[in-house]
Amino acid sequence: MDFFQACLKADDHAAVNTIRKMLSSARPSAIWAVLMHGAAWHEQRTYDTPHSTIVVNSIHRMIENLGNHPGLTPDTSSDSINVQLEEERRMELQELLVQRLALHLTDIDHWAPEKGPRYNVGRGIDSPDNALRKFASSVRQKSDVGAWEASVILASKENPVRLKRIIASLTAEEPDKLGHGYIMPYSLIAELPAAEYTRPQIAVLWHLMDYLVRKVPSKSPDWFVKDDKLSKLTKPTDLTQHRDVFLNSIVNYGILGHNAIFAHRIAESNNQGLLTTDTVEWLIDKLKQNIGSPLLHEEKMTFGSIVKKKSESDWDQEPVAIRLPHTKGVEVWLSSESSGLWTKMIHSKSAEFEKDITELNDDDWSLVRTFQYLMSTLLGNPGSTHVIIFTQSVWNLVDYGLVPRDLATLQVHRMLRKYLYDW
């Protein structure tokens, strides 16, 4: 509750310190439940999408990509660690990332207490199948209370497969021109607090229902193939057959990177077994529409061909880092970093780094990825989200083998330099 109150009071110092104290005293799942509780109070109507839940998901994945941390990640195998760093440095960076997230959650517009999430949900006793039907019909009929009550029943399971799959299916129908209608719900259910964290879970579900009743159509669109078998996860579809679409999504990444972010959330939810092949194909078509035409063929989207296209991404002055408890230590490390990659990345001329990308060796890629994580989170404005979400999305598409790391590096570099100080 200390963190929750700090968010509502916009007390960034208290919020960051609360999370710092929790690192040594709480389970990782409890910390992420607390963070999601704060995100559930985010009110944002400007673009009709609360980005707080999306950025919680993105920073959580970034932290896991860096490796194990006793306060922030469950034990993971070395196969799932995408960045190799010394343990002390890695933990310092992970803590910086979660501090940055806490800062963000205090720096955004929140619901007024009388309008925000409620906790007195009706706890019906119903079968999962009946709750599933009630959930779908309530969302269609724009009954947020009915959908909320049904979602609480479905979320009471240790692994709420039905809830995750019905949300993925419903939100795939009309994800909108930026992909928001799919990006936000998937990101939220990926971070849904477990039922043991009662108030955070109920608040997060309230937050989701408030969104779904506005975004999901009252009637399923023509040609959309419904999935009636939602009690089990699906076999993931091989997305390499659509590799050209994913490449186009990062080359022509759209306003604030939405095409690449949408593409990643499709790949992620497919990998989690939430989508049928028909739904994947439907979403890929929606992504194509968002990217626009004509789509380039794969052979025209190599690093060599794209880097020749000049971008307006030079800076007038070097950006200033956001001040957090670990900022100074990280800056000292970056200033003494022997490869010189960080200095080139933040040079006033974008080409200083771009011309060296083809010269990177295998040992450099961990640093490149880490530094781009840091650029997106350490620099810019506290309220910025898209640069963080885009960076994480593109690098995870690399992990799925859908885009090459040199092209990913180039596009993240250009996007960060273009949008770092934008909303």
C-alpha positions in Angstrom: 0.0 0.0 0.0 3.0 2.4 0.5 3.8 2.1 -3.2 0.2 2.5 -4.2 -0.2 5.6 -2.1 3.1 7.0 -3.5 1.7 6.6 -7.0 -1.5 8.4 -6.3 0.4 11.2 -4.6 2.9 11.4 -7.5 5.7 11.0 -4.9 8.4 9.5 -7.1 11.0 9.4 -4.3 8.7 7.4 -2.0 7.7 5.0 -4.8 11.3 4.2 -5.8 12.4 3.7 -2.2 9.4 1.4 -1.5 10.4 -0.8 -4.3 14.0 -0.8 -3.2 13.0 -2.0 0.2 10.9 -4.7 -1.2 13.7 -6.2 -3.2 15.2 -7.7 0.0 12.0 -8.6 1.7 9.4 -9.8 -0.8 9.0 -12.5 -3.4 9.4 -11.4 -7.0 5.8 -12.2 -7.7 4.7 -9.9 -4.9 6.8 -7.0 -6.3 5.3 -7.4 -9.7 1.8 -7.6 -8.2 2.4 -4.3 -6.4 3.7 -2.7 -9.6 0.7 -3.9 -11.6 -1.6 -2.6 -8.9 -0.1 0.9 -9.4 -0.5 0.5 -13.2 -4.1 -0.4 -12.8 -4.7 3.2 -11.5 -3.3 4.8 -14.6 -6.0 6.8 -16.5 -5.1 7.7 -20.0 -7.8 8.7 -22.5 -5.7 10.7 -25.0 -4.9 7.6 -27.1 -7.5 5.4 -25.5 -4.8 3.0 -24.2 -3.3 2.9 -20.7 0.4 2.3 -21.6 1.4 1.7 -18.0 0.4 -2.0 -18.2 2.3 -2.4 -21.5 5.5 -0.9 -20.1 5.3 -3.0 -16.9 5.3 -6.1 -19.2 8.2 -4.7 -21.3 10.5 -3.8 -18.4 9.7 -7.1 -16.7 10.9 -8.9 -19.9 14.0 -6.7 -20.1 14.9 -7.6 -16.5 14.4 -11.3 -17.2 16.5 -11.0 -20.4 19.4 -9.8 -18.3 19.3 -12.9 -16.1 18.6 -13.9 -12.5 17.9 -11.5 -9.7 16.8 -12.8 -6.3 14.3 -10.0 -5.8 13.0 -9.6 -9.3 13.0 -12.9 -11.2 12.3 -16.5 -10.4 15.3 -18.9 -11.1 15.7 -19.2 -14.9 17.9 -21.5 -16.9 20.9 -20.1 -18.7 19.2 -20.9 -22.0 16.7 -18.1 -21.4 19.3 -15.4 -20.6 19.9 -13.3 -23.6 22.5 -10.9 -22.2 25.8 -11.9 -20.6 27.1 -9.5 -17.9 29.0 -9.7 -14.6 26.7 -10.6 -11.8 27.2 -7.3 -9.8 26.7 -5.2 -12.9 23.7 -7.2 -14.0 21.9 -6.8 -10.7 22.6 -3.1 -10.6 21.1 -2.6 -14.1 18.1 -4.7 -13.2 17.4 -2.6 -10.1 17.9 0.5 -12.2 15.2 -0.7 -14.6 12.7 -1.5 -11.9 13.4 1.9 -10.3 12.7 3.5 -13.6 9.4 1.7 -13.8 8.4 2.9 -10.3 9.3 6.4 -11.3 7.2 6.1 -14.5 4.2 4.9 -12.5 4.2 8.0 -10.4 4.7 10.4 -13.3 1.5 9.7 -15.2 -2.2 10.6 -14.8 -4.1 8.4 -12.4 -7.8 7.8 -11.8 -9.3 10.0 -9.2 -10.1 7.7 -6.1 -13.8 8.0 -6.8 -13.4 6.9 -10.4 -10.6 4.3 -10.2 -10.6 0.5 -9.7 -13.1 -1.0 -7.3 -12.5 -4.0 -5.0 -16.0 -5.1 -4.0 -16.6 -7.5 -6.9 -19.4 -10.0 -6.7 -17.7 -13.4 -6.1 -20.1 -15.8 -7.8 -19.6 -19.6 -7.6 -19.8 -20.9 -11.2 -18.2 -23.4 -13.4 -15.3 -22.2 -15.6 -17.3 -22.8 -18.8 -20.3 -20.8 -17.5 -18.0 -18.0 -16.4 -16.4 -18.1 -19.8 -19.7 -17.6 -21.5 -20.7 -14.9 -19.1 -17.4 -13.1 -19.7 -17.7 -13.1 -23.5 -21.4 -12.0 -23.5 -20.8 -9.3 -20.9 -17.9 -7.8 -22.9 -20.0 -7.8 -26.1 -23.0 -6.2 -24.2 -20.7 -3.6 -22.7 -21.3 -4.8 -19.2 -18.1 -4.1 -17.4 -19.4 -5.3 -14.0 -20.6 -8.6 -15.5 -17.3 -9.2 -17.3 -15.4 -8.2 -14.1 -17.3 -10.7 -12.0 -16.7 -13.5 -14.5 -13.0 -12.6 -14.9 -12.5 -13.0 -11.2 -13.9 -16.5 -11.3 -11.7 -17.4 -14.3 -8.6 -15.8 -12.7 -8.9 -17.8 -9.5 -7.1 -20.7 -11.2 -3.3 -21.1 -10.8 -3.0 -20.9 -14.6 -6.1 -19.2 -15.9 -5.9 -20.6 -19.4 -9.5 -19.9 -20.3 -9.3 -16.2 -19.3 -6.0 -15.7 -21.3 -7.3 -17.4 -24.4 -10.7 -15.7 -24.5 -9.1 -12.3 -24.0 -6.5 -13.0 -26.8 -9.4 -14.2 -29.1 -11.8 -11.3 -28.4 -9.1 -8.6 -28.7 -7.7 -10.1 -31.9 -11.0 -9.2 -33.7 -10.5 -5.4 -34.0 -7.0 -4.4 -32.7 -7.3 -0.9 -34.2 -4.9 1.0 -36.5 -2.1 1.1 -33.9 -2.6 -2.4 -32.6 -3.5 -1.0 -29.1 -6.6 -3.1 -28.8 -4.5 -6.2 -28.8 -1.2 -4.9 -27.4 -2.6 -3.7 -24.1 -4.8 -6.7 -23.1 -2.1 -9.2 -24.0 0.5 -7.3 -22.0 -1.8 -7.1 -19.0 -2.8 -10.8 -18.9 0.9 -11.6 -19.2 1.5 -9.7 -16.0 -1.8 -10.6 -14.2 -1.1 -10.9 -10.4 -1.9 -14.4 -9.0 -5.2 -14.8 -7.1 -3.2 -14.8 -3.8 -2.6 -11.1 -4.3 -6.3 -10.3 -4.0 -6.5 -6.5 -4.2 -3.9 -6.1 -7.0 -5.6 -8.8 -9.1 -9.1 -7.5 -8.7 -7.9 -3.9 -9.5 -6.0 -5.1 -12.5 -9.0 -7.0 -13.8 -11.2 -3.9 -13.2 -8.8 -1.9 -15.3 -8.9 -4.5 -18.1 -12.7 -4.7 -18.2 -12.9 -0.9 -18.3 -10.8 -1.1 -21.5 -12.3 -4.2 -23.1 -15.9 -3.0 -23.1 -14.8 0.0 -25.1 -12.5 -1.9 -27.5 -14.1 -5.3 -28.3 -16.9 -5.1 -31.0 -20.4 -6.0 -30.1 -20.5 -8.6 -32.8 -17.6 -10.7 -34.2 -16.5 -9.4 -37.6 -17.3 -11.4 -40.7 -14.7 -14.0 -41.7 -13.2 -14.1 -38.2 -12.9 -17.8 -37.2 -14.1 -18.2 -33.6 -12.3 -20.6 -31.3 -14.6 -22.6 -29.1 -11.9 -24.8 -27.5 -10.5 -22.5 -24.9 -9.7 -24.8 -22.0 -6.3 -25.8 -23.4 -3.3 -24.0 -24.9 -2.7 -24.3 -28.6 0.3 -25.5 -30.5 2.2 -22.4 -31.6 2.1 -21.6 -35.3 5.4 -21.4 -37.2 5.9 -17.7 -37.8 8.9 -17.9 -40.0 6.6 -18.2 -43.0 5.6 -14.6 -42.2 9.1 -13.4 -41.7 8.8 -10.7 -44.4 5.9 -9.2 -42.4 7.9 -9.0 -39.2 10.8 -7.5 -41.1 8.5 -4.9 -42.6 7.1 -4.1 -39.1 10.6 -3.0 -37.8 11.7 -1.3 -41.1 8.4 0.6 -41.4 7.7 0.7 -37.7 5.0 3.4 -37.8 4.1 6.1 -35.4 6.1 5.7 -32.2 7.0 2.1 -33.2 3.5 0.7 -33.0 3.9 -1.8 -35.9 6.9 -3.5 -34.4 5.3 -3.5 -30.9 2.1 -5.1 -32.4 4.2 -7.6 -34.3 6.0 -8.7 -31.1 2.8 -9.1 -29.1 1.5 -11.4 -31.9 4.6 -13.5 -31.8 4.7 -13.6 -28.0 1.1 -14.6 -27.5 1.5 -17.2 -30.3 4.5 -18.6 -28.5 2.5 -18.8 -25.3 -0.1 -21.0 -27.0 -2.9 -18.4 -26.8 -3.8 -18.2 -30.5 -5.1 -20.7 -33.1 -3.5 -20.7 -36.6 -6.6 -19.0 -37.9 -6.3 -16.2 -35.4 -2.6 -15.7 -36.1 -3.4 -15.4 -39.8 -6.1 -12.8 -39.0 -3.7 -10.8 -36.8 -1.0 -10.9 -39.4 -3.4 -9.5 -42.0 -4.3 -6.7 -39.5 -0.6 -6.0 -39.0 -0.1 -5.8 -42.8 -2.9 -3.3 -43.0 -1.3 -1.2 -40.3 2.1 -1.3 -42.0 0.5 -0.2 -45.3 1.5 -1.2 -48.8 3.5 -2.1 -50.7 5.4 -4.4 -48.3 9.0 -4.9 -49.2 10.3 -8.4 -50.0 12.7 -10.0 -47.5 15.7 -9.6 -49.8 15.2 -5.9 -49.8 15.2 -5.6 -46.0 18.8 -6.4 -45.3 20.9 -4.3 -43.1 23.0 -3.2 -46.1 20.0 -1.9 -48.0 18.2 -0.2 -45.1 21.3 1.6 -43.6 21.7 3.4 -46.9 18.4 5.2 -46.3 19.3 8.3 -44.3 17.3 9.0 -41.2 16.8 12.3 -39.4 18.2 11.1 -36.1 21.1 13.4 -35.2 21.0 15.2 -31.9 21.7 18.9 -31.1 23.1 17.9 -27.7 23.9 14.9 -25.6 20.8 13.7 -23.6 20.8 13.8 -19.8 20.2 10.7 -17.7 17.2 10.4 -15.4 18.4 10.6 -11.8 17.7 7.4 -9.8 19.6 5.7 -7.0 21.7 3.6 -9.4 22.1 6.2 -12.1 25.5 7.4 -10.9 27.1 4.0 -10.6 25.8 3.0 -14.0 27.1 6.3 -15.5 30.6 5.6 -14.0 30.5 2.1 -15.7 29.4 3.5 -19.0 32.1 6.2 -19.0 34.8 3.7 -18.4 33.4 1.0 -20.7 36.3 -0.1 -22.9 34.5 -0.9 -26.2 33.4 2.7 -26.7 30.0 1.5 -27.9 28.0 3.6 -25.5 29.9 6.8 -26.5 29.2 6.1 -30.1 25.5 5.4 -29.5 24.9 8.7 -27.8 27.1 10.8 -30.1 25.4 13.8 -31.7 25.8 12.1 -35.1 23.8 9.0 -35.5 26.2 7.6 -38.1 29.0 7.4 -35.6 27.4 4.1 -34.3 25.7 3.0 -37.5 28.9 2.7 -39.5 30.3 0.3 -36.9 27.4 -2.1 -36.7 28.8 -4.4 -39.3 32.0 -4.7 -37.4 30.5 -5.9 -34.2 31.7 -9.4 -33.0 29.9 -12.0 -31.0 31.1 -10.6 -27.7 29.6 -7.2 -28.5 26.0 -8.1 -28.9 25.3 -8.4 -25.2 26.6 -4.9 -24.7 24.7 -3.5 -27.6 21.4 -4.9 -26.4 22.1 -3.8 -22.8 23.0 -0.3 -23.9 19.9 0.0 -26.0 17.8 -1.1 -23.0 19.6 1.6 -21.0 19.1 4.3 -23.7 15.4 3.7 -23.7 15.0 3.7 -19.9 17.8 5.9 -18.5 17.5 8.7 -21.0 14.4 10.6 -22.1 11.4 11.7 -20.0 10.1 9.8 -17.0 6.7 9.5 -18.6 8.0 8.1 -21.9 6.8 4.6 -22.8 7.0 3.8 -26.5 10.8 3.9 -26.7 11.0 1.3 -23.9 8.3 -0.9 -25.3 9.7 -0.7 -28.9 13.2 -1.6 -27.8 12.1 -4.7 -25.8 9.8 -5.8 -28.6 12.4 -5.7 -31.4 15.0 -7.5 -29.4 12.6 -10.2 -28.5 11.7 -10.6 -32.2 15.4 -11.3 -32.6 15.1 -14.1 -30.0 12.3 -15.6 -32.0 14.5 -15.7 -35.1 12.1 -13.4 -37.0 14.5 -10.4 -37.5 18.4 -10.3 -37.6 20.2 -8.6 -34.8 22.1 -6.2 -37.1 18.9 -4.8 -38.6 17.2 -4.8 -35.1 20.1 -2.8 -33.7 19.9 -0.3 -36.5 16.1 0.3 -36.2 16.2 0.5 -32.4 19.0 3.0 -32.7 17.1 5.2 -35.2 13.8 5.0 -33.3 15.4 5.9 -30.0 17.2 8.9 -31.5 14.0 10.1 -33.1 11.5 9.5 -30.3 13.5 9.5 -27.1 12.0 12.7 -25.8 8.5 12.2 -27.2 5.5 11.0 -25.2 
